[in-house]
């Protein structure tokens, strides 16, 4: 008889084919990605922190996750003994198995507490919690209160992480209301598993809601490259086309209602057409003031803050690269990379060091070129808020910022190779195929952020080699903006 855990119940509610595959076609499942593993690891870390809010509990975590019998027995025994707190309390019925993060006795009440690394209660959290309540009730332990314990996004770190890092949200009423719904879905999923027949489920928006399905590559294998699902900013339009039997961008009828950007993309696929609005580009670039400063931040955004005075998931700049273009070919490069130790020594805020270096590196005049200015502007505003003594300087930089992304976001310059994206990682290969990140050890911002964050938490990761790899990556990013700018200028010269 198949047993359904809370994670598989959530999977089954998302798509019954997904839970079928998890039991009968594990061979189709892709390996866990690095990004997904980081999410799992974060969940474990946050869960351990949550236990500190309810200290000295009994731990029912199994030694072997293929055998939960001891965990179930221990949980039953400790509940009977009225132990105050149990970690990973394990409950099972004939067809179910759940592990609750924290079971806590508050006076005469039994509290069920599920811990999440988000900063709010998500819709699928109710599904998760409602199933746990269902199984606990069936096994004879009905919680008096059910709480979702998530990260408090207003928490400001000051020394060691305190209990204020978490927010307890009572979701008891919502969970109880869902019990009939849970039972109906549970019975349906049992039928799916007992029938051992693959459900007939078409692809749909559910394939990525609430999670990207690990089996999507199998269910979507009929979807070709350059499909309607790659149509820029399409939303429901992609599904309308698909449901009308139109799968390829090239098959979209000529009279189909498309936006300007979508029509450019389709024309690119059908006829290899480009689009260039040189008057608009010229007017835009001519409004910039020389010398030009090509600027880019790298940030960490840790769920658990590592720097005093910062909040969970706050974007903390740790690095920047700056190329300054004076005249036609005179390019100089400036850069800053924080010392990971400055994030934990409590003596010097690395952001203050960064601001001081920026004061030396930026010239007194000249436009500051970014790619997606909202990111750099957001970080500068945050720095101005946290360092009011430097606010005038930082807002002075903001006043000079221009955005190279505009040229491509507005489709003033479009090549078919850009596809549906105006990101720098799509634009650069299209206009400068020789430009590459392939020779770098670090080739994307996510990796840069992760590795620097790891070097803060683990001093053995704080190496000179990492420092050089980070510097090379960030420098390549701003030099890429220089390449794009000079390409556009050369194109204008030909026009």
N, C-alpha and C positions, 0 to 999 in steps of 0.2 A: 504494500500500500504506500503510495506516495505521500510525503509530508511536505506541507507548504510553509515556508518561513515568511517573515514579514517582507523581506526584500523581494521574494518571488511572488508574493501576493501583489505588491506594488507593480512588479513587472507584468503580471497577468492582467491587472486592471488596465495597464497601458496597452497591452495587446496579448490576447490569448495565444497567438502564435509564438510570441516571445517566450512565454513560460513553457510551452511545448518544446521549443528548441533547447531551452536550458536543461530539460530532463532527458530528451531523446536524441538531440542532435548537437551535442557539445562540440563535435568536430567542426561545426560551422562557426564557432565563436572565435572572434579575433583575440589575440593576446592583449592583455591590459596595457593601454598606452601609458607613457610616462606621465602625461597630464592627469589621467584618471588615477594612477597610482599615487600621485601627489595629493589628490583629493581624499583618497582613502587614508593616507598617512596623516593628513591634517585632522580628519575625523577622529582618529585614534588619539592624537595629541590633545585635541580639545576635550575629548571624553575623559582623559586622565586628569586634565585640569579641573573638570567639573567635579570629579570625585573629591577634590580638595575642599569643595564647599560642603561636603557631607563626609567628614573624615572618619577614619577608623572603622570602615565598613568591612563586612565579610565579602570575599571575592569568589564568585562562582564561575569564573572564566575556565573553560575546559582546557586541560593539557593537550588533548587531541580533539581537533574540531571535526573529526569523523565520528566521535562518540560523545554524546551529550548526557549520557545516563547519570554520571556522577554529578554533573552540574544541576540536573533536575532534582536528584535526591538531596543534594546540599541545600538547594533553594527551599524545598519542602520542609526540611528539618529546621532551617534557620527561621522560616516564617512561623513555624509552630513554637519555636523558642522565643519568638517576638524580638529577634535581633533588630536593632535600630535601623541599620542600613545594610543593604546587599547590593554589590556591584554585579552587573551582568546576570541578574536574576533570570533563571531559565524555566520556562513553562512549556508544557506539551500536552496535546491530546492525541488521539489516534492518528489524526491527519495533519497536525500542526506543530510548529515549534517556533518559539520566539525567545529572544534574549532582551531584557529590558536594561537600559543603561544603569539606572539607579532605582531601587525600591527602598523607600524611606518611611519610617514610622514617625509621624508628627503628632505627639500626644496619642490620641486614640484613632487617628486617621492613618490609612495606608495611602501613601503618595506614590504614584507611578511617574517617573521622570525620564523622558527621552531627550538626549542631548544632540544638538545640531550645530554645525559650524557656520550657519547662515546668520544674518543679522535680523531676520524676521521669520514669521511662520509662513511656510509655503503651502500651496494647495495639497501637494502630495504628502506633506507631513501629517495632515489629518488622516489620509488613507493609511499611512504607516501606523499612526497611533491608534486608530480605530480598530485595526486588526489585532494589535497587541492587547487592547482592552478586551476584545472578543475572546482571544485565546486564554487570557488570564481569568476571565469570568468562567469559561468552560472548565478550566482546571481547578476552580474553587477559590480563587483569590481575586475578589472584585475590588478594584481600587476605589477609594473614596474620592480621590482627586487625581486628575491626569494633567501633567504639566509638560510643556515644551520648553526646554532650557536652551536658549540660543544666545549668541553673542550680542552684547549691548554695544551698539555702534556709537553711543555717546561716551563710552568709557575712555578715559585718558590715562595712559600709563604713567605711574609715578613710583618707581622701584619695582618690587616683585609684583606679579600679576595677582590682583586681589579678587575677592568674590564678586565685586561690582562689575567685573568683566562680563558676567552673565546676567541674563534677564529671564526670570521664570514667568511663563505665560500660561494661565490656566485655560485649558481647552476641553475641560470635562464635559460641558454641555454639548459641544459640537461632536465629540467622540461618541457620546451616548446616543445622540440623534442618528448617527450613522450605522448603528448596529444591525438593523434590518438589511440595509444596503450591503454591509459587509457579508452577512450570512448568505444573501442571494448570490453575490459575486464569488464567494468561497465555494459554494455548491456547484456553480457553473464551471469554475476552474478545476474542481475535482473531476467533473464529468469529462473535461478535455483530457486530463491526464489518464483517467481510467480507460477512455476509449482508445488511446494510443494512436489516434488518427490526427494528422496535421490539420489544424483549422484552416479554412479558406478565408484569408484576410487580405484585402488589397492594401497596397501602400497608401499612406495618408499622412496628415499632419501629426498623427499620434506616433509616428516613427521617431520623432525627436522631442516628444512631450510626455512626461517631464524630463526624460533623459534621451540622449542619443543612443539608439538601440545597437547593441553589439552584433546584431545579425542583419543590420540594414544592408550591408554589402551583398548579402545573399538575396534578400527580397527585392533589392533595387537593381539586380544584375541585368535586367532588360532595359534599363534606362541608359541611353547612349551618352557619349560625350557631346557637349554643346546641346543639352536638352533644354526644354522649357523651364526646368527648375534652376537653370543658371541665368535666367532673364533678370536683368538688373532691377532691383527694387520692385519686384513683381507682386509679392504678397499672395493673395488668393488667386491672382490672375494665372499663375503657373498651374494651379490645380484645376482651374476652369478649362485651360487649354488641354491639360492631360485628360480630364474627364470627357472632353470633346474628341478625344482620339488623336490629338496633336502632341507628339512627343519630342520632335526635334525643332530647334529654333528655325532651321531652314524651311520647315513645313508650315510656319505661321502664315496665314493668308495675307495677301497684300493689303486688303482692306480692314485688317484687324486693328482695333483701337490700341495703339501703343503710345507711350510717352516719347518725347524727343530722344532721350538717352536710350530707351529700349529700341527705337527704330534704328538708331546708329548701330547698335549691337547686332541687330538682325541683318541690316545691310552689310555689315562687316562679314558675317557668316555666309550670306548668300552670294555677295558680289565682291568680297574683299575690299570694300569701300572704306576710305578714311574720311575724316572730317577735320578741317582746320579753319578756325575763325581768326585769321591773323590780325585784323583791326582790333578786335577785342583783346587779344593777347598783348599787342603793342601798347594799347592804352593802359592796360593793367601794369605791365612791367615798367613802363615809363613813369608811372606814379611812384616807383620806389626811389629811395634816396641812397646814393652811394656815400661811403663804402658799404657794401652789403655784408651782413653777418648771417651765415648759415648755421642755425643753432638747433640742438636736439638734446633733451633730457633722457636719462634712463632712470627708472624708479623701481623700488620694491613696494609691495602692497600686502604686507603680512597680515594674516587674520589675527595673529597674536602679536601685538606691537613689540618691537625690539628697541625702540627709542623712547625715552621719557618725553612726555609732552605730546605724544601722538596717539591716534585712535586706531581701532581695528580697521583693516583694509584701507587705511589712508595711503595715498600715493606719496612716497617719500623719495625725493630725488637723491641719488647717490653719485651721479656722474653726468657730465655734459661734454659735448664736443662742439667746437666753434671754428668754422672756416671763415676768414675775412677776405673778401675780394675787393681789392683796391685797383682801379683802372681795369684794363682788359685781362691781364694775365697774372697780376701780382696777388698771390694767394698765401696767406699765413694761417697757421693752425694753432689753436689754443685748446686746452683740455683740463678737466678736473676729474679726479676719481677719489672718493672718500676712503679713508682707512677704516676697515670693518671694525677695528677695536674701538673707534670713536663712538660707535653706536651703543656700547655697553659699559664704557669706563666712567660715564657720568660726569666727566670733567669738561669736555668741549663738545658742543653740538656740531656734528659734521655738516649740518645745513648752514650754520654760521660760517664755517670755513669756506663752504661753497660760495656763499654770497660775497665774502671778502675777495675770493679769487675772481669772481665775475666782475667786481669793481675794477680789477686790474686788467682784465682781458677785453672787455667791451670798450670800443671807442665811444667818444662823446656824441657822435652823430652817425647816421646811417641806418637804413631799414634792417630789421632783424627777420630773416627769412626762416619760416618753419614749414613743416608739412603736417597739416591738421593743427592749426594754431590753438584750438580750444584746449588741447592737452598742455602745451607749454604755458598758455595764459592761466589755466587753472592752477598749475603748480606755482607759478609766480605769485598769484593772488594768495595762495595758502602760505607761502613764505612771508609775504608782506603782513599777513595777519599774525603769524607767530613771531615775527621780528619787526615790530612797529618802528624801531629806530632805523630800519633800512627800507621802509615802505616807499619813501619818495623815490629812491633809486630803482626799486623793483617796478613800481608803476610807470616810471619813466621808460623802462624797457618795454613794458606792455604797450605803451603808446606808439612804439616804433615797430611793432610786430606786423608782418604781412604773411600771407599764406599761399605757398606755391601750389597747394592742393587745389585751389580754386580753378586753376587753368583746366584741370582734368575732371574735377567734379562737375563743372558746368559744361563739360564736353566741348570746350573751345578747341581742344586738340585731342583727337581720338584716332587710334589705330586699332584694327581688328585684334591684334595680339593682346590688347589690354582687356579683352573680354568684358566682364560686367563690373570690373573693379577700377577704382581710381587710386588705389593704394600705391605707395612708392615701390612696393615689391612687385606690383604688376606693371607700373609705368616704366621703371628702369630697364627691365629686359626687353620691352617693346621698342624703346628708342635707342638703347645702347646695349645690344646683346653681348658686347665684350665686357661689360661691367658685371662683376660677380662677387658673391660672398663665399664662393666655394673653397677658397684657400684659407678661410678663417676657421679657427677652432670653435668660436662662438659666432653664429650667423643669424640670430634672431633675438628680439628684445625679451621674449619670454625666458629663453635660456640664460641671458645676461642677468635678468632679475633673480631667477632661481639660484644661480651659482653664487651671486653676491650675497644673497640672503643666507645661503648655507655657510658661507665664509664668516658671517657674523656669529652664527650659532656654533660653529666648530672651527676653532683656531687652526687646526691642521689643514683646513681648506683654504686658509688665507696665505696664498703663495704668490711669489713674484710672477710665475707663469700665468696664473689666473689674472693678475693685474694687467699684464701685457695683452692677454687675449681680450679682456674687456675694453681696453683702450683702443685696440685695433678695430674692434667691431663698431664702437661708437663713432670713431673717426670715419669709418667707411660710410656710415649712415649720412653724415653731413656732407661728405664729399660727393655722395650720390645726388644730393640736392644741387650741388655746384654743377655736376654733369648735366642734370636736367635743365637748369637755368641756361647754361652755355649752349645746349642743344637748341633751346627755344630761340635764343638770340641769333644763332646761325640760321635757323629756319626763317626768321624775320628778315635777315639780310638778303635771303634769296627771293623773298616775296616782292 
